[in-house]
């Protein structure tokens, strides 16, 4: 779709007009902000070395529920590589091997930022000692780590 848009003289006469946007920003411009249902994401999440009742997981969901749509889209882009919600909801989330639920894995370095593996819809979340630390580290990861490989 993007190739046809960029090549279309009807839409864009000068490719330099879009060169100021990275691919993620361009996706948001074309598609708009999605309506992200955090409860649906929560219901379609697998946990590894965490449970849904672990305090860090509860904090994460509270933080995500308080995000505005723009930050929810940034989080979704950070963990899946796209800000788009599947048409059938998160139960239809696709990964490298087809339908693949969102996964949260415990990361064991409490000093590091959360990291993601977008091909697997995976968030590696350290076991932070407070909700405030989790929020601060998550915000850095989402906003500064959007460039992908090699950030952390």
N, C-alpha and C positions, 0 to 999 in steps of 0.2 A: 504494500500500500504506500509506504513512504517513497519508494522508488518512483511510482507513478505520480505521486504528488510533486516530488522534486523535479521530475522531468516534464511536468505539465506546464506548458506556456500559459495556459488559461489561469492557473493558480499563482505561479511564481515565475516572473520573468528574469529575476536576478538571484542566483543561488547565494550570493553574499548577504542577502537579506536574512537568511536563516542561519548563516554561519556563526552568529553570536550565541546560538543555543546549543547545548549538548543534547545527546539523543534522549535523555530522560526529560529534559525541559521541553523538547519538541513534542514528545509523546503527550505530555500534559497539555500543551497548547492545542494539539490536534484533537485529543480525546476529551479534554476537560477533566475536572476533578470528579473522581468516581464517588459514589455513596458507599462508604466502607462500613459494614456492619461488624463491629468488633465481637459481638456475641456469636455471630456465625463463624468468625475466625476461631474463636475460643472453642466452639463445639467441634471444630474440625482440626484440632491440634493434637499431636503426639508429643509425649514428654520422654526424655532420655536422661536418667539420673536426676530427674525432678519428678514431682507429681503435681497435679493441679492444685493441691493443698499446700505446697511449699510456699513459704512467705514471699520469696523472691518472685514466684510466678503470680501470686496475688497482687503484689506491687506492680508488676509489669502490666497486668490487665487493667488495673486502676489508672495507671499512667496513660495507656493507650485509649481508654474510654474518655479521658479528659482532653485528648488531642483534638484540635479542630480538623476539618476534612483535609486541609493541606498537609498537616503533619501526619495524619493517618496515611495519606497517599505516599508521603516521603518514606514512612516506615515500611509500607507494603513494597515500595520500589527497592528499598534497602534489602529486604529479606527474600524477595521473589524475582527481582530484576524488572518488574513492571508495576505500574500503578493501577492496572486494570483488574477488576474483580471478575471472575468467571461468570458467565450468564446464569449458570445454575447455582451460584454461590460458591463458597470455599470448599464444599465437598467435591467440586470439580476442578480444584486447583491442579495445574499440570506442572510436572517437573521433568527432568531429563528422561525418566523411565515411564512417562505417561501420567495418569492420575496419581498425585502424591500430596498427602496432607502436609500442612505447615508443621514443622518440628522445632522444638526447643530442646537444645542439648546443654547440659551443664558444662561450662568451661571452668577449668580448675585454677587459672591464674586470676586471682581477685583484683589484681592491679590493672589488668588489660581492659580494653574496650570490648563491648559486644561485637562479634563478627558474624558475617553471614556467608552462606553458600547458596547462591541464588539458583543454581541448577537443581538443588535438592529442597528448596523452600525451607532452609534451615537457619535458625538463629542459635549461635553459641553464646550463652549468657553466663557470665561469672556469678558466683554466689556473693553478691554485694551485701554489706552489713547494714545498709539503710536504704530506704526508698529514695531519699535525696541523692545518694551516690548513684543508684541505679538510673535515676532520671538524668543526672548530669552526664554520665558516661553514655547513655543511650542517645541523648541529644547530640553529643559530639560525633558518635558513630554515624547517626543518620544524616546529619548536616555536612560533616566534613569527610565522611567515609564513602560518600556516594560515587567517588571516582573509581571504586572497584579494587582490583588486585593491587597488592603492594602497599596499602595504606598503613596497616597496623604493623 
